[in-house]
């Protein structure tokens, strides 16, 4: 039973890690878009 709980915990951690990675990627893409837009305006 202890192993089962540990498995669930690791699954939760994996999902949370995926969420964090997705957030990081989205924020990087948004930053890149903002940079491109600002360069096209001020460049």
C-alpha positions in Angstrom: 0.0 0.0 0.0 2.9 2.3 0.8 4.2 1.8 -2.8 0.9 2.8 -4.3 0.8 6.1 -2.4 4.3 6.8 -3.5 3.4 6.1 -7.2 0.4 8.5 -6.9 2.7 11.1 -5.4 5.3 10.8 -8.2 2.5 11.1 -10.8 1.3 14.3 -9.1 4.9 15.6 -9.1 5.2 14.7 -12.8 2.0 16.5 -13.7 3.1 19.6 -11.7 6.5 19.5 -13.4 4.8 19.3 -16.8 2.6 22.3 -15.8 5.7 24.3 -14.8 7.5 23.4 -18.0 4.4 24.4 -20.1 4.2 27.8 -18.2 7.9 28.4 -18.8 7.6 27.6 -22.5 4.5 29.8 -22.9 6.1 32.7 -21.1 9.3 32.4 -23.3 7.1 32.4 -26.4 5.2 35.5 -25.2 8.6 37.2 -24.4 9.9 36.4 -27.9 6.7 37.7 -29.5 6.9 40.9 -27.4 10.5 41.3 -28.5 9.7 40.8 -32.2 6.8 43.3 -32.0 8.8 45.9 -30.2 11.7 45.5 -32.7 9.3 45.9 -35.6 7.9 49.1 -34.0 11.1 50.7 -32.8 13.7 49.0 -35.2 
